[in-house]
């Protein structure tokens, strides 16, 4: 078991450091506040529930 853990220990430590760095970057990206919403004209749904009467177009 000792040889399994100590064989190529430098590569294992380097892999662990890379994994921690990737985890840190992903965690920082997920916790970042969302970008402000800028609606694109013609892409939003129209709310038809506020009509004053039953109109058929």
PDB file with one MODEL, atoms N, CA, C and O in Angstrom:
MODEL        1
ATOM      1  N   UNK A   1       0.825  -1.185   0.000  1.00  0.00           N
ATOM      2  CA  UNK A   1       0.000   0.000   0.000  1.00  0.00           C
ATOM      3  C   UNK A   1       0.876   1.259   0.000  1.00  0.00           C
ATOM      4  O   UNK A   1       0.547   2.262  -0.633  1.00  0.00           O
ATOM      5  N   UNK A   2       1.980   1.183   0.713  1.00  0.00           N
ATOM      6  CA  UNK A   2       2.883   2.324   0.797  1.00  0.00           C
ATOM      7  C   UNK A   2       3.475   2.647  -0.569  1.00  0.00           C
ATOM      8  O   UNK A   2       3.600   3.816  -0.933  1.00  0.00           O
ATOM      9  N   UNK A   3       3.839   1.617  -1.326  1.00  0.00           N
ATOM     10  CA  UNK A   3       4.414   1.864  -2.657  1.00  0.00           C
ATOM     11  C   UNK A   3       3.353   2.402  -3.615  1.00  0.00           C
ATOM     12  O   UNK A   3       3.673   3.168  -4.524  1.00  0.00           O
ATOM     13  N   UNK A   4       2.094   2.008  -3.420  1.00  0.00           N
ATOM     14  CA  UNK A   4       1.013   2.516  -4.268  1.00  0.00           C
ATOM     15  C   UNK A   4       0.826   4.019  -4.070  1.00  0.00           C
ATOM     16  O   UNK A   4       0.599   4.756  -5.030  1.00  0.00           O
ATOM     17  N   UNK A   5       0.922   4.465  -2.820  1.00  0.00           N
ATOM     18  CA  UNK A   5       0.740   5.881  -2.524  1.00  0.00           C
ATOM     19  C   UNK A   5       1.971   6.715  -2.875  1.00  0.00           C
ATOM     20  O   UNK A   5       1.837   7.858  -3.314  1.00  0.00           O
ATOM     21  N   UNK A   6       3.158   6.160  -2.688  1.00  0.00           N
ATOM     22  CA  UNK A   6       4.376   6.938  -2.885  1.00  0.00           C
ATOM     23  C   UNK A   6       4.939   6.842  -4.302  1.00  0.00           C
ATOM     24  O   UNK A   6       5.865   7.577  -4.644  1.00  0.00           O
ATOM     25  N   UNK A   7       4.399   5.958  -5.124  1.00  0.00           N
ATOM     26  CA  UNK A   7       4.858   5.840  -6.501  1.00  0.00           C
ATOM     27  C   UNK A   7       4.329   7.041  -7.305  1.00  0.00           C
ATOM     28  O   UNK A   7       3.124   7.291  -7.324  1.00  0.00           O
ATOM     29  N   UNK A   8       5.229   7.779  -7.965  1.00  0.00           N
ATOM     30  CA  UNK A   8       4.889   8.983  -8.741  1.00  0.00           C
ATOM     31  C   UNK A   8       4.209  10.041  -7.868  1.00  0.00           C
ATOM     32  O   UNK A   8       3.205  10.626  -8.276  1.00  0.00           O
ATOM     33  N   UNK A   9       4.742  10.288  -6.683  1.00  0.00           N
ATOM     34  CA  UNK A   9       4.106  11.219  -5.766  1.00  0.00           C
ATOM     35  C   UNK A   9       4.121  12.647  -6.280  1.00  0.00           C
ATOM     36  O   UNK A   9       3.220  13.424  -5.965  1.00  0.00           O
ATOM     37  N   UNK A  10       5.124  13.005  -7.064  1.00  0.00           N
ATOM     38  CA  UNK A  10       5.181  14.367  -7.599  1.00  0.00           C
ATOM     39  C   UNK A  10       4.028  14.611  -8.573  1.00  0.00           C
ATOM     40  O   UNK A  10       3.408  15.674  -8.555  1.00  0.00           O
ATOM     41  N   UNK A  11       3.749  13.633  -9.414  1.00  0.00           N
ATOM     42  CA  UNK A  11       2.635  13.765 -10.362  1.00  0.00           C
ATOM     43  C   UNK A  11       1.305  13.802  -9.619  1.00  0.00           C
ATOM     44  O   UNK A  11       0.396  14.528 -10.022  1.00  0.00           O
ATOM     45  N   UNK A  12       1.176  13.041  -8.552  1.00  0.00           N
ATOM     46  CA  UNK A  12      -0.062  13.027  -7.781  1.00  0.00           C
ATOM     47  C   UNK A  12      -0.291  14.359  -7.080  1.00  0.00           C
ATOM     48  O   UNK A  12      -1.421  14.845  -7.034  1.00  0.00           O
ATOM     49  N   UNK A  13       0.754  14.951  -6.537  1.00  0.00           N
ATOM     50  CA  UNK A  13       0.628  16.256  -5.885  1.00  0.00           C
ATOM     51  C   UNK A  13       0.288  17.329  -6.917  1.00  0.00           C
ATOM     52  O   UNK A  13      -0.542  18.201  -6.659  1.00  0.00           O
ATOM     53  N   UNK A  14       0.928  17.266  -8.082  1.00  0.00           N
ATOM     54  CA  UNK A  14       0.633  18.231  -9.140  1.00  0.00           C
ATOM     55  C   UNK A  14      -0.818  18.093  -9.603  1.00  0.00           C
ATOM     56  O   UNK A  14      -1.485  19.102  -9.833  1.00  0.00           O
ATOM     57  N   UNK A  15      -1.313  16.878  -9.743  1.00  0.00           N
ATOM     58  CA  UNK A  15      -2.704  16.646 -10.139  1.00  0.00           C
ATOM     59  C   UNK A  15      -3.666  17.192  -9.090  1.00  0.00           C
ATOM     60  O   UNK A  15      -4.697  17.772  -9.431  1.00  0.00           O
ATOM     61  N   UNK A  16      -3.334  17.008  -7.829  1.00  0.00           N
ATOM     62  CA  UNK A  16      -4.173  17.527  -6.760  1.00  0.00           C
ATOM     63  C   UNK A  16      -4.230  19.054  -6.796  1.00  0.00           C
ATOM     64  O   UNK A  16      -5.297  19.641  -6.617  1.00  0.00           O
ATOM     65  N   UNK A  17      -3.095  19.690  -7.025  1.00  0.00           N
ATOM     66  CA  UNK A  17      -3.064  21.155  -7.104  1.00  0.00           C
ATOM     67  C   UNK A  17      -3.864  21.669  -8.301  1.00  0.00           C
ATOM     68  O   UNK A  17      -4.569  22.672  -8.188  1.00  0.00           O
ATOM     69  N   UNK A  18      -3.763  20.997  -9.433  1.00  0.00           N
ATOM     70  CA  UNK A  18      -4.544  21.398 -10.613  1.00  0.00           C
ATOM     71  C   UNK A  18      -6.031  21.210 -10.341  1.00  0.00           C
ATOM     72  O   UNK A  18      -6.838  22.061 -10.716  1.00  0.00           O
ATOM     73  N   UNK A  19      -6.401  20.119  -9.701  1.00  0.00           N
ATOM     74  CA  UNK A  19      -7.812  19.877  -9.389  1.00  0.00           C
ATOM     75  C   UNK A  19      -8.356  20.939  -8.440  1.00  0.00           C
ATOM     76  O   UNK A  19      -9.487  21.394  -8.610  1.00  0.00           O
ATOM     77  N   UNK A  20      -7.575  21.339  -7.453  1.00  0.00           N
ATOM     78  CA  UNK A  20      -8.004  22.385  -6.520  1.00  0.00           C
ATOM     79  C   UNK A  20      -8.144  23.709  -7.250  1.00  0.00           C
ATOM     80  O   UNK A  20      -9.087  24.455  -6.987  1.00  0.00           O
ATOM     81  N   UNK A  21      -7.230  24.020  -8.161  1.00  0.00           N
ATOM     82  CA  UNK A  21      -7.305  25.268  -8.918  1.00  0.00           C
ATOM     83  C   UNK A  21      -8.548  25.309  -9.808  1.00  0.00           C
ATOM     84  O   UNK A  21      -9.216  26.340  -9.892  1.00  0.00           O
ATOM     85  N   UNK A  22      -8.857  24.207 -10.463  1.00  0.00           N
ATOM     86  CA  UNK A  22     -10.053  24.147 -11.320  1.00  0.00           C
ATOM     87  C   UNK A  22     -11.304  24.273 -10.468  1.00  0.00           C
ATOM     88  O   UNK A  22     -12.230  24.989 -10.848  1.00  0.00           O
ATOM     89  N   UNK A  23     -11.357  23.600  -9.333  1.00  0.00           N
ATOM     90  CA  UNK A  23     -12.502  23.696  -8.428  1.00  0.00           C
ATOM     91  C   UNK A  23     -12.688  25.126  -7.959  1.00  0.00           C
ATOM     92  O   UNK A  23     -13.819  25.610  -7.903  1.00  0.00           O
ATOM     93  N   UNK A  24     -11.603  25.817  -7.619  1.00  0.00           N
ATOM     94  CA  UNK A  24     -11.668  27.193  -7.141  1.00  0.00           C
ATOM     95  C   UNK A  24     -12.206  28.117  -8.232  1.00  0.00           C
ATOM     96  O   UNK A  24     -13.018  28.998  -7.952  1.00  0.00           O
ATOM     97  N   UNK A  25     -11.757  27.921  -9.476  1.00  0.00           N
ATOM     98  CA  UNK A  25     -12.241  28.742 -10.581  1.00  0.00           C
ATOM     99  C   UNK A  25     -13.724  28.513 -10.852  1.00  0.00           C
ATOM    100  O   UNK A  25     -14.469  29.468 -11.072  1.00  0.00           O
ATOM    101  N   UNK A  26     -14.153  27.268 -10.837  1.00  0.00           N
ATOM    102  CA  UNK A  26     -15.579  26.964 -11.069  1.00  0.00           C
ATOM    103  C   UNK A  26     -16.431  27.519  -9.935  1.00  0.00           C
ATOM    104  O   UNK A  26     -17.499  28.080 -10.179  1.00  0.00           O
ATOM    105  N   UNK A  27     -15.973  27.369  -8.711  1.00  0.00           N
ATOM    106  CA  UNK A  27     -16.719  27.879  -7.558  1.00  0.00           C
ATOM    107  C   UNK A  27     -16.864  29.392  -7.644  1.00  0.00           C
ATOM    108  O   UNK A  27     -17.933  29.927  -7.349  1.00  0.00           O
ATOM    109  N   UNK A  28     -15.813  30.083  -8.040  1.00  0.00           N
ATOM    110  CA  UNK A  28     -15.880  31.531  -8.188  1.00  0.00           C
ATOM    111  C   UNK A  28     -16.809  31.959  -9.304  1.00  0.00           C
ATOM    112  O   UNK A  28     -17.465  32.996  -9.202  1.00  0.00           O
ATOM    113  N   UNK A  29     -16.874  31.174 -10.367  1.00  0.00           N
ATOM    114  CA  UNK A  29     -17.755  31.508 -11.484  1.00  0.00           C
ATOM    115  C   UNK A  29     -19.215  31.279 -11.117  1.00  0.00           C
ATOM    116  O   UNK A  29     -20.080  32.054 -11.527  1.00  0.00           O
ATOM    117  N   UNK A  30     -19.502  30.240 -10.361  1.00  0.00           N
ATOM    118  CA  UNK A  30     -20.882  29.928  -9.988  1.00  0.00           C
ATOM    119  C   UNK A  30     -21.414  30.956  -9.003  1.00  0.00           C
ATOM    120  O   UNK A  30     -22.596  31.296  -9.058  1.00  0.00           O
ATOM    121  N   UNK A  31     -20.586  31.455  -8.113  1.00  0.00           N
ATOM    122  CA  UNK A  31     -21.031  32.398  -7.093  1.00  0.00           C
ATOM    123  C   UNK A  31     -21.085  33.839  -7.595  1.00  0.00           C
ATOM    124  O   UNK A  31     -21.555  34.721  -6.877  1.00  0.00           O
ATOM    125  N   UNK A  32     -20.617  34.090  -8.803  1.00  0.00           N
ATOM    126  CA  UNK A  32     -20.620  35.438  -9.336  1.00  0.00           C
ATOM    127  C   UNK A  32     -22.061  35.884  -9.587  1.00  0.00           C
ATOM    128  O   UNK A  32     -22.873  35.090 -10.063  1.00  0.00           O
ATOM    129  N   UNK A  33     -22.393  37.146  -9.274  1.00  0.00           N
ATOM    130  CA  UNK A  33     -23.756  37.601  -9.543  1.00  0.00           C
ATOM    131  C   UNK A  33     -24.048  37.573 -11.040  1.00  0.00           C
ATOM    132  O   UNK A  33     -23.154  37.731 -11.871  1.00  0.00           O
ATOM    133  N   UNK A  34     -25.308  37.372 -11.356  1.00  0.00           N
ATOM    134  CA  UNK A  34     -25.694  37.272 -12.760  1.00  0.00           C
ATOM    135  C   UNK A  34     -25.574  38.623 -13.438  1.00  0.00           C
ATOM    136  O   UNK A  34     -25.616  39.671 -12.793  1.00  0.00           O
ATOM    137  N   UNK A  35     -25.428  38.576 -14.724  1.00  0.00           N
ATOM    138  CA  UNK A  35     -25.340  39.798 -15.511  1.00  0.00           C
ATOM    139  C   UNK A  35     -26.711  40.467 -15.539  1.00  0.00           C
ATOM    140  O   UNK A  35     -27.730  39.779 -15.477  1.00  0.00           O
ATOM    141  N   UNK A  36     -26.753  41.802 -15.633  1.00  0.00           N
ATOM    142  CA  UNK A  36     -28.055  42.466 -15.728  1.00  0.00           C
ATOM    143  C   UNK A  36     -28.773  42.051 -17.006  1.00  0.00           C
ATOM    144  O   UNK A  36     -28.144  41.798 -18.033  1.00  0.00           O
ATOM    145  N   UNK A  37     -30.081  41.987 -16.927  1.00  0.00           N
ATOM    146  CA  UNK A  37     -30.880  41.517 -18.044  1.00  0.00           C
ATOM    147  C   UNK A  37     -31.211  42.683 -18.965  1.00  0.00           C
ATOM    148  O   UNK A  37     -31.837  43.655 -18.541  1.00  0.00           O
ATOM    149  N   UNK A  38     -30.799  42.591 -20.208  1.00  0.00           N
ATOM    150  CA  UNK A  38     -31.136  43.572 -21.225  1.00  0.00           C
ATOM    151  C   UNK A  38     -32.018  42.875 -22.253  1.00  0.00           C
ATOM    152  O   UNK A  38     -31.528  42.061 -23.036  1.00  0.00           O
ATOM    153  N   UNK A  39     -33.319  43.186 -22.260  1.00  0.00           N
ATOM    154  CA  UNK A  39     -34.207  42.485 -23.192  1.00  0.00           C
ATOM    155  C   UNK A  39     -33.921  42.858 -24.643  1.00  0.00           C
ATOM    156  O   UNK A  39     -33.619  44.008 -24.959  1.00  0.00           O
ATOM    157  N   UNK A  40     -34.023  41.880 -25.498  1.00  0.00           N
ATOM    158  CA  UNK A  40     -33.856  42.092 -26.930  1.00  0.00           C
ATOM    159  C   UNK A  40     -35.244  42.336 -27.505  1.00  0.00           C
ATOM    160  O   UNK A  40     -36.146  41.531 -27.272  1.00  0.00           O
ATOM    161  N   UNK A  41     -35.442  43.413 -28.243  1.00  0.00           N
ATOM    162  CA  UNK A  41     -36.772  43.723 -28.773  1.00  0.00           C
ATOM    163  C   UNK A  41     -37.322  42.570 -29.610  1.00  0.00           C
ATOM    164  O   UNK A  41     -36.619  41.987 -30.435  1.00  0.00           O
ATOM    165  N   UNK A  42     -38.596  42.258 -29.377  1.00  0.00           N
ATOM    166  CA  UNK A  42     -39.262  41.216 -30.135  1.00  0.00           C
ATOM    167  C   UNK A  42     -39.087  39.821 -29.592  1.00  0.00           C
ATOM    168  O   UNK A  42     -39.548  38.868 -30.220  1.00  0.00           O
ATOM    169  N   UNK A  43     -38.432  39.652 -28.434  1.00  0.00           N
ATOM    170  CA  UNK A  43     -38.196  38.310 -27.916  1.00  0.00           C
ATOM    171  C   UNK A  43     -38.984  38.012 -26.655  1.00  0.00           C
ATOM    172  O   UNK A  43     -39.001  36.863 -26.212  1.00  0.00           O
ATOM    173  N   UNK A  44     -39.638  38.999 -26.061  1.00  0.00           N
ATOM    174  CA  UNK A  44     -40.369  38.752 -24.825  1.00  0.00           C
ATOM    175  C   UNK A  44     -41.803  38.356 -25.118  1.00  0.00           C
ATOM    176  O   UNK A  44     -42.386  38.766 -26.122  1.00  0.00           O
ATOM    177  N   UNK A  45     -42.368  37.542 -24.214  1.00  0.00           N
ATOM    178  CA  UNK A  45     -43.754  37.126 -24.343  1.00  0.00           C
ATOM    179  C   UNK A  45     -44.686  38.266 -23.954  1.00  0.00           C
ATOM    180  O   UNK A  45     -44.365  39.062 -23.071  1.00  0.00           O
ATOM    181  N   UNK A  46     -45.820  38.343 -24.599  1.00  0.00           N
ATOM    182  CA  UNK A  46     -46.808  39.371 -24.304  1.00  0.00           C
ATOM    183  C   UNK A  46     -47.779  38.797 -23.282  1.00  0.00           C
ATOM    184  O   UNK A  46     -48.289  37.689 -23.447  1.00  0.00           O
ATOM    185  N   UNK A  47     -48.031  39.566 -22.221  1.00  0.00           N
ATOM    186  CA  UNK A  47     -48.965  39.131 -21.181  1.00  0.00           C
ATOM    187  C   UNK A  47     -50.376  39.510 -21.612  1.00  0.00           C
ATOM    188  O   UNK A  47     -50.731  40.689 -21.615  1.00  0.00           O
ATOM    189  N   UNK A  48     -51.175  38.523 -21.973  1.00  0.00           N
ATOM    190  CA  UNK A  48     -52.528  38.762 -22.465  1.00  0.00           C
ATOM    191  C   UNK A  48     -53.557  38.743 -21.353  1.00  0.00           C
ATOM    192  O   UNK A  48     -54.746  38.915 -21.624  1.00  0.00           O
ATOM    193  N   UNK A  49     -53.147  38.542 -20.119  1.00  0.00           N
ATOM    194  CA  UNK A  49     -54.116  38.441 -19.020  1.00  0.00           C
ATOM    195  C   UNK A  49     -54.621  39.799 -18.575  1.00  0.00           C
ATOM    196  O   UNK A  49     -55.565  39.850 -17.786  1.00  0.00           O
ATOM    197  N   UNK A  50     -54.058  40.885 -19.025  1.00  0.00           N
ATOM    198  CA  UNK A  50     -54.472  42.224 -18.595  1.00  0.00           C
ATOM    199  C   UNK A  50     -55.376  42.918 -19.607  1.00  0.00           C
ATOM    200  O   UNK A  50     -55.507  44.141 -19.572  1.00  0.00           O
ATOM    201  N   UNK A  51     -55.979  42.191 -20.476  1.00  0.00           N
ATOM    202  CA  UNK A  51     -56.874  42.816 -21.458  1.00  0.00           C
ATOM    203  C   UNK A  51     -58.163  43.229 -20.775  1.00  0.00           C
ATOM    204  O   UNK A  51     -58.580  42.614 -19.793  1.00  0.00           O
ATOM    205  N   UNK A  52     -58.798  44.282 -21.301  1.00  0.00           N
ATOM    206  CA  UNK A  52     -60.017  44.797 -20.703  1.00  0.00           C
ATOM    207  C   UNK A  52     -61.260  44.063 -21.184  1.00  0.00           C
ATOM    208  O   UNK A  52     -62.312  44.166 -20.554  1.00  0.00           O
ATOM    209  N   UNK A  53     -61.167  43.346 -22.252  1.00  0.00           N
ATOM    210  CA  UNK A  53     -62.314  42.603 -22.776  1.00  0.00           C
ATOM    211  C   UNK A  53     -61.848  41.417 -23.587  1.00  0.00           C
ATOM    212  O   UNK A  53     -60.656  41.222 -23.821  1.00  0.00           O
ATOM    213  N   UNK A  54     -62.812  40.638 -24.005  1.00  0.00           N
ATOM    214  CA  UNK A  54     -62.474  39.483 -24.838  1.00  0.00           C
ATOM    215  C   UNK A  54     -62.431  39.911 -26.287  1.00  0.00           C
ATOM    216  O   UNK A  54     -63.475  40.060 -26.921  1.00  0.00           O
ATOM    217  N   UNK A  55     -61.257  40.108 -26.810  1.00  0.00           N
ATOM    218  CA  UNK A  55     -61.079  40.535 -28.189  1.00  0.00           C
ATOM    219  C   UNK A  55     -60.463  39.391 -28.974  1.00  0.00           C
ATOM    220  O   UNK A  55     -59.515  38.752 -28.517  1.00  0.00           O
ATOM    221  N   UNK A  56     -60.986  39.144 -30.113  1.00  0.00           N
ATOM    222  CA  UNK A  56     -60.442  38.115 -30.990  1.00  0.00           C
ATOM    223  C   UNK A  56     -59.824  38.821 -32.175  1.00  0.00           C
ATOM    224  O   UNK A  56     -60.488  39.582 -32.880  1.00  0.00           O
ATOM    225  N   UNK A  57     -58.563  38.565 -32.386  1.00  0.00           N
ATOM    226  CA  UNK A  57     -57.869  39.244 -33.479  1.00  0.00           C
ATOM    227  C   UNK A  57     -57.979  38.438 -34.755  1.00  0.00           C
ATOM    228  O   UNK A  57     -57.456  38.848 -35.791  1.00  0.00           O
TER     229      UNK A  57
ENDMDL
END
